[in-house]
């Protein structure tokens, strides 16, 4: 391979400026020329003003990236030599991988791809996706030859939304390249911003598989304790009391029951399962874990109905849901299972209100037709679904409409003395 094709002082383009792309653009923008591209014009205008609605980067951090420029025009990326794609990889209504955002971004880049350029994917995919699904699109629309005219890399994102401790630079990064030389270059590039260091995988497919099993493993572990919660509920045992007792053994794994949503854990196992099934193997453990976790919203809704109807019909009850994001202290509502709980309670006739100081009220209304409230009153049931720190400051005695009002804690977040039951 002609090493003159490899650019060691790259102009970088980040494609997709969400929870993953923006922190990456900010860090690279401190050292390299970076074009941050997103099709959302409103998002771009906000970022130009230093405003990040995802709360991943603050104004000072964005402004500190002096070489970072934001744009909605793909033509502005023509001088870039490294393209890093960080778009979402969701599943469709049938739990099948939806590669349309990934392939749309890939085709857009292919139109401006030049000899010597490198395309790096950070989006979570199934093993083989980069080379089997994305590379053909790059070749077709660029009319260039893979691993001769252009190259690919893969470095799966490990962003933890809302986490201000384990940030991008503090988490070890897996890297991979389509040739040995490109693997070295991709690894060296990320090492310039990742304080925790990198791990160079032997191939792109291995790096893709590693990311797949990271989230599948966590999903399975959570599904085990969720199943325990279903069993112990029938026994009248507090699951968290059991887990606390078991945790006194040195090698017990400290997982807790809960709703499994978001853009990673609740989605990525389906990608791995899809690939396995395409090869003729029907995964049992992975999908059984998904099935357990997917039913937890229904269990929570049914449990609330059971607790409330001890004192009044659910159709006459007012219910406050505390939190609609998929995790604590962040505004991300993607694949949040809380909306399933709200819908189930509404179908039973309950009057449901939702309060979340982190969620974007406009986004919640547009995507779920739910109007978040801004003032609290008293309710027949209070359901804590997200462990936002803010909720610690609420006076729960004033939120209860009566002495028999229910407080149900899905996160074991509140003082056990004030709750009726916990998941």
Secondary structure, 3 states (H helix, E strand, C coil): CCHHHCCCCCCEEEECCCCCHHHHHHHHCCCCCEEEECCCHHHHHHHHCCCCCCCCCCHHHHHHCCCEEEECCHHHHCCCCEEEECCCCCECCCCCECCHHHHHHHHHHHCCCCCCCEEEECCCCCCCHHHHHHHHHHHHHHCCCECCCEEEEECCCCCCCCCCCCCHHHCCEEEEECCHHHHHHHHHHHHCCCCCCEEECCCHHHHHHHHHHHHHHHHHHHHHHHHHHHHHHHHCCCHHHHHHHHCCCCCCCCCCCCCCCCCCHHHHHHHHHHHHHHCCCCCCHHHHHHHHHHCHHHHHHHHHHHHHCCCCCHHHCEEEEECCCCCCCCCCCCCCCHHHHHHHHHHCCCEEEEECCCCCHHHHHHHHCCCCCCCCCCECEEEECCCCHHHHHCCHHHHECCCCCEEEECCCCCCHHHCCEEC
